Amino acid sequence: MGRVGFGVAVGCAVVSCAIAAALAWRRARGRGRWRREAEVVREFEEGCATPVARLRQVVDAMVVEMHAGLASDGGSKLKMLLTFVDSLPDGTEEGTYYALDLGGTNFRVLRVQLGGKGSLILNHQVERQPIPHELMTSTSENLFDFIALTLKRFVEKEDGSQHHSDDERALGFTFSFPVRQTSVASGVLIKWTKGFSIEDTVGKDVAQCIEEAMTKRGLNMRVAALVNDTVGTLALGHYYDEDAVAAVVIGTGSNACYVERTDAIIKCQGLTNSGSMVVNMEWGNFWSSHLPRTSYDIALDDESPNPNDQGFEKMISNLNVPFSLRTPLMAAMHTDDSADLREVKTILQEYLHISDVPLKTRRLVVKVCDIITRRAARLAAAGIVSILKKIGRDGRTKGKPRRTVVAIEGPLYSSYAIFRDYLNETLVELLSEEVAQNVILKVCEDGSGLGAALLAAAHSKFSTPFAAAKELEVVRRCSSMASSLFSLLVSAVTKLTRFVEGAHFTSSLLPSSSSNPFATLQEDLKHLKRTLLRIHATLADVEEREIRDNSVKLWLHEIKAVAYDADDILDEYHYELLRRQVEGKPSPVIRKRKMGQIHDLSFPAGLSGRINEVRMRLDEIAKDRDALHLREEDGERRLNDACWKLIPTSSLVDDSRVYGRDIDKKNIIQLLLSDGQPKVDVIPIVGPGGVGKTTLAQLVYNDPMVRCHFHLYAWICTSQSFDVLKITQTIVKSITKSSCDSAELDDLHHSLKKALKNKKFLLVLDDVWNEQQSLWELLCIPFSKSMSSKIIVTTRNESTARIMHAVTPYRLGLLTEKDCWLVFKRYAFEHQPQFMSISSGELADMGYEIARRCEGLPLAAKTLGSLLRLETDEEMWREVLQSEFWVVLNEERNEILPALMLSYHRMPSHLRQCFTYTSAFPKGYLFEKPYIVKLWMAQGYIVHNGRNSSPEEVGGTYFDELLQRSMFQHSQSLDTTKDGWFCMHELIHDLAKSISGRECITAHDSRSLDVDEDTLHASLVPTDGQNIIEFQTLNEPKRLRTFLILKLKQMQVLQVEMPEFLLQNLKCLRTIDLSYTMLEVLPDSIGELKHLRYLGLRETNIRVLPESLCSLYNLQVLDLSHCMSILELPQGIGNLVSLRHLSLPVMEDSHICMPTGLGNLTNLRSLSAFYIGETNGTVG
């Protein structure tokens, strides 16, 4: 849109008025009835009426569309585009920044000098450059080369005091064409508009295109922010006033953006860790049946270049007005106060070619101008109130109204006083005077220029030579297998960024790239980012094909290897930083900074070369993408349930195949038939996949008592996605028994509310995964005053049940062994009735044992029974009984794996890697929550959530989420000492194992510990007959990151022999747990484990720890609980600067000697009580 001069923008409402008035005049004249003029205008005025009640309906409809647009792409008329802008300028920015505004046949370049707090914008210069017509249809290289050359010449004119000639400059790029934004500084062109047609640019990152052109021209400049003019307006408003939370542009077109909480943006989950993000609404495309559209609007729309599009924009802006009519004279019609309205007469004659218009008609023209100007202003005000309502600033919340600033650009508001007055009056009507007084509309001009430069400043002041690393966050969560490896690589690069930021390092202080090793690394990391984004675009296709295509699996395997190597490289760099910190040596980044100079700029030997090697390996892998014919897809990746062979459920059920659910059915029916308050009650049925939630709901739904109690019924399967619009359409169709094609959620809500009036309604929502309360509330709007209606929801997640304000969730338990056996027998012997009555014999005994292994999961009993129903060979039954289920069930008839795999694929990626890690434990292993969380921390699985939460707290929420998703369960052990312990269902463990493959292994004999190049996590669970643990299979270097010796039940204590070579071959270890063994001595080589974060020595015979242990600068956990033989800690214990948990023997049973230096352990969160002694008790 850009900045529009007064002479252009005033035509917004006024020109539309003039056309409407002219049509009215012509209609009256054509009929020869001049007296009809007033009647036509009166009808027009009624059609344009915007009473407060109607405006409130518009507000509510827009809020509904906002929720839907935030939930998914394509789910709403409002696009609600992600901008990745999570930091707005606040007036503290300092330095010189540039802006490039490309939005039509001309482009502008700006230079903005900022003076920091109090000084604000010191100076800015602007140059406008027309684009030669031939370049608009040429090549991408030619177009951006022309722009880069113009930029370079503009830069060369700057005052030498503003920048050193070889400094890198930050650029804000306003690109007003359809773009799929991938980060704050990158976006892929979807299509050209406005006369441009350069095919080789489509599908490319436009920021990368201009950066490559600038590099080719020798201009050291990078894109720090890729934005549109509306976001730029918000940035400009926030620069001057930190209470600015939204921006509106009303000119040639209209749009709005605002700051939204990221937890309310469902479709952006996993793409950012910040607490908020600017959302570009693209509100011009909003439409609702409540908008006051007249026949004149329809006529104008039909003549526009984009009929049936941008309806809201056309009502409040002049986008569809012929250019010849956009002149300053149009404003004069509305404000003509001459007695004979001569200005109106002149305009109608010269611009609309209507002559001899009588004075009374000219007065009607002015009235029509006022009607549409008023309508436009009031609708714009309703749009603003919609934003305020969405973010809770419309006065509904308790307490004093908060001051809220809305930045507004466009001469319709700034220069058109009548429009401005109407808009302000409407805000008071909709908000109340008290609230409206706290809503300030602040005029901000040139968001596409100044705003873009300010965003470049805001996103540069946190930048480092590794600024590209921050942008990599957009690909940190991708697909099932790919998600963990991408997060590995991204987190590694982010880790390095954090180190440099910790040194308060900024790119503006660096020398040129030719002599600066940081610049080389930055280029490598930017290249990594681009490669990752290209790979990321194929992940939806990869996720489907990795199931059945070994070539794709191998491709992902190679990427994973690169990711782990990159993580190791940068972790070593982290170690080097800590070592120099502890030893008092200068940091390898910066020792000091004085008078703008940098001293002691160095790297660990070979770091840059090793990162470059990783980049080159990833480039080679990326090339294979084309050979594999992997598709690139735009938009948010959606899980393809079809690839897991899932079938939508229906309400029908064969109750002859159901066992053990009579009591559950009775309990649910009792809840349904208990009429309480005249409102909707929600009954969630919660349980793990395959436990029979759907079957129970089907039994209840078809019960005769239930059918007699309710007037209307609907069964909806929501497995693929919680699409409110589609679900509501299906409900309406089910209730009315007629087709429902309306795509307007507001219309559907009214239809449904009408159909349910004075009716008792039963709705079953089967297989719900939604965890967003806003979506649930949006769905339930039509039921809010329903007559004692009930909703049954089946879900695997406790968190889903909590958002529904429901009765206590009904937790569906597992079947008894007897009922599970009945299910198994029903399917196994379905076609062999001679076996149905057997209760003993070889097949029966094996069948009962197979059913027992199903641990009460009816789907497992059904699937395994079906697998064996045509088999009478006892060997086949014995093979199933003795095999791992996840191997046996790798068959076409398998239903368990798809059902359970869906639970895995519905997890956020940060939970997936935590879940698969637990497959390193044996089946039936009991574990405690704090122990698992510490192991996850050691592997780097805990992602900072943007709040002040500790890793332990975040990890605790991960554990709770997995528990709520039924991936973990409370131990049912009769041993009361095991309260607070957890385990995994056998089939859930099989699921984790099927995903991790060789990455996680468990062995029962140290001599059979088979660690190959793919193995990262290994546990050893010795049998009772093994007394000595040896490590001969680890006599060569391995990539192990976890090694655990686990004790089951009352197994005798084991003797462990640790040869010197062992730890030297396991230098990638993050975790080693040797607890409950007779270990007496740790080899000195323990100090070579630079990556080690967890060292478990609980209940060992260790007496003295080697001093080399004190060089484990990454160590977070040292567990010496119940080590009664230990006499003292090493003297250098204070060097363990990352230590968070130090567990010591019980004070009453140990007088361990504590050295000085504990005061250096400033990261400690837990420290066991210890004995100080009677004299000289200083331990700090």
Stockholm file with secondary structure:
# STOCKHOLM 1.0

chainA/1-1180         MGRVGFGVAVGCAVVSCAIAAALAWRRARGRGRWRREAEVVREFEEGCATPVARLRQVVDAMVVEMHAGLASDGGSKLKMLLTFVDSLPDGTEEGTYYALDLGGTNFRVLRVQLGGKGSLILNHQVERQPIPHELMTSTSENLFDFIALTLKRFVEKEDGSQHHSDDERALGFTFSFPVRQTSVASGVLIKWTKGFSIEDTVGKDVAQCIEEAMTKRGLNMRVAALVNDTVGTLALGHYYDEDAVAAVVIGTGSNACYVERTDAIIKCQGLTNSGSMVVNMEWGNFWSSHLPRTSYDIALDDESPNPNDQGFEKMISNLNVPFSLRTPLMAAMHTDDSADLREVKTILQEYLHISDVPLKTRRLVVKVCDIITRRAARLAAAGIVSILKKIGRDGRTKGKPRRTVVAIEGPLYSSYAIFRDYLNETLVELLSEEVAQNVILKVCEDGSGLGAALLAAAHSKFSTPFAAAKELEVVRRCSSMASSLFSLLVSAVTKLTRFVEGAHFTSSLLPSSSSNPFATLQEDLKHLKRTLLRIHATLADVEEREIRDNSVKLWLHEIKAVAYDADDILDEYHYELLRRQVEGKPSPVIRKRKMGQIHDLSFPAGLSGRINEVRMRLDEIAKDRDALHLREEDGERRLNDACWKLIPTSSLVDDSRVYGRDIDKKNIIQLLLSDGQPKVDVIPIVGPGGVGKTTLAQLVYNDPMVRCHFHLYAWICTSQSFDVLKITQTIVKSITKSSCDSAELDDLHHSLKKALKNKKFLLVLDDVWNEQQSLWELLCIPFSKSMSSKIIVTTRNESTARIMHAVTPYRLGLLTEKDCWLVFKRYAFEHQPQFMSISSGELADMGYEIARRCEGLPLAAKTLGSLLRLETDEEMWREVLQSEFWVVLNEERNEILPALMLSYHRMPSHLRQCFTYTSAFPKGYLFEKPYIVKLWMAQGYIVHNGRNSSPEEVGGTYFDELLQRSMFQHSQSLDTTKDGWFCMHELIHDLAKSISGRECITAHDSRSLDVDEDTLHASLVPTDGQNIIEFQTLNEPKRLRTFLILKLKQMQVLQVEMPEFLLQNLKCLRTIDLSYTMLEVLPDSIGELKHLRYLGLRETNIRVLPESLCSLYNLQVLDLSHCMSILELPQGIGNLVSLRHLSLPVMEDSHICMPTGLGNLTNLRSLSAFYIGETNGTVG
#=GR chainA/1-1180 SS CCCCCHHHHTHHHHHHHHHHHHHHHHHHHHHTCTTHHHHHHHHHHHHTCCCHHHHHHHHHHHHHHHHHHHHSTTSSSSCCEECCCCCCCCSCCEEEEEEEEESSSEEEEEEEEEECTTTCEEEEEEEEEECCGGGGGSCHHHHHHHHHHHHHHHHTTSCTTTCCTTSCEEEEEEECSCEEEEETTEEEECCCCTTCCCGGGTTSBHHHHHHHHHHHTTCCEEEEEEECHHHHHHHHHHHHCTTEEEEEEESSSEEEEEEEEGGGCGGGTTSCCSSEEEEECCGGGCCCTTSCCCHHHHHHHHTSSSTTSCHHHHHHSCTTSCGGGCSHHHHHHHHCCSTTCHHHHHHHHHHSCCCCCCHHHHHHHHHHHHHHHHHHHHHHHHHHHHHHHHTTCSSCSSSSCCCEEEEEESHHHHTCHHHHHHHHHHHHHHHCHHHHTTEEEEECCCIIIIIHHHHHHHTTTTCCTTHHHHHGGGGSSCSHHHHHHHHHHHHHHHHHHHHHHHTTCCGGGSCCTTTCHHHHHHHHHHHHHHHHHHHHTTHHHHHHHTTTCHHHHHHHHHHHHHHHHHHHHHHHHHHHHHHHHHHTCCCSSCSCEETTEECCCCCCTTHHHHHHHHHHHHHHHHHHHHHTTCCCCCSCCCCCGGGGTCCCCCSCCCGGGCCSCHHHHHHHHHHHHCCCSSSCEEEEEECCTTSSHHHHHHHHHTCHHHHHHCSEEEEEECCSCCCHHHHHHHHHHHHHTSCCCCCCHHHHHHHHHHHTTTCCEEEEEEEECCCCHHHHHHHHGGGTTCSSCEEEEEESCHHHHHTTTCSSCEECCCCCHHHHHHHHHHHHTTTCGGGTTCCSSHHHHHHHHHHHHTTTCHHHHHHHHHHTTTCCCHHHHHHHHHSCHHHHTCSTTCCHHHHHHHHHHTSCHHHHHHHHHGGGSCTTCCEEHHHHHHHHHHHTCCCCCSSSCCHHHHHHHHHHHHHHTTSSEECCCSCGGGTTEEECCHHHHHHHHHHHGGGEEEESSGGGCCCCTTCCEEEECCCTTCCEECCGGGCSCCCCSEEEECCCTTCCCBEECCCHHHHHTCTTCSEEECTTBCCCBCCGGGGGCTTCCEEECTTCCCCBCCGGGGGCTTCCEEECTTCTTCCBCCTTGGGCTTCCEEECCCGGGCCCBCCSCGGGCTTCSEECCCCCCSSCCCCC
#=GC SS_cons          CCCCCHHHHTHHHHHHHHHHHHHHHHHHHHHTCTTHHHHHHHHHHHHTCCCHHHHHHHHHHHHHHHHHHHHSTTSSSSCCEECCCCCCCCSCCEEEEEEEEESSSEEEEEEEEEECTTTCEEEEEEEEEECCGGGGGSCHHHHHHHHHHHHHHHHTTSCTTTCCTTSCEEEEEEECSCEEEEETTEEEECCCCTTCCCGGGTTSBHHHHHHHHHHHTTCCEEEEEEECHHHHHHHHHHHHCTTEEEEEEESSSEEEEEEEEGGGCGGGTTSCCSSEEEEECCGGGCCCTTSCCCHHHHHHHHTSSSTTSCHHHHHHSCTTSCGGGCSHHHHHHHHCCSTTCHHHHHHHHHHSCCCCCCHHHHHHHHHHHHHHHHHHHHHHHHHHHHHHHHTTCSSCSSSSCCCEEEEEESHHHHTCHHHHHHHHHHHHHHHCHHHHTTEEEEECCCIIIIIHHHHHHHTTTTCCTTHHHHHGGGGSSCSHHHHHHHHHHHHHHHHHHHHHHHTTCCGGGSCCTTTCHHHHHHHHHHHHHHHHHHHHTTHHHHHHHTTTCHHHHHHHHHHHHHHHHHHHHHHHHHHHHHHHHHHTCCCSSCSCEETTEECCCCCCTTHHHHHHHHHHHHHHHHHHHHHTTCCCCCSCCCCCGGGGTCCCCCSCCCGGGCCSCHHHHHHHHHHHHCCCSSSCEEEEEECCTTSSHHHHHHHHHTCHHHHHHCSEEEEEECCSCCCHHHHHHHHHHHHHTSCCCCCCHHHHHHHHHHHTTTCCEEEEEEEECCCCHHHHHHHHGGGTTCSSCEEEEEESCHHHHHTTTCSSCEECCCCCHHHHHHHHHHHHTTTCGGGTTCCSSHHHHHHHHHHHHTTTCHHHHHHHHHHTTTCCCHHHHHHHHHSCHHHHTCSTTCCHHHHHHHHHHTSCHHHHHHHHHGGGSCTTCCEEHHHHHHHHHHHTCCCCCSSSCCHHHHHHHHHHHHHHTTSSEECCCSCGGGTTEEECCHHHHHHHHHHHGGGEEEESSGGGCCCCTTCCEEEECCCTTCCEECCGGGCSCCCCSEEEECCCTTCCCBEECCCHHHHHTCTTCSEEECTTBCCCBCCGGGGGCTTCCEEECTTCCCCBCCGGGGGCTTCCEEECTTCTTCCBCCTTGGGCTTCCEEECCCGGGCCCBCCSCGGGCTTCSEECCCCCCSSCCCCC
//
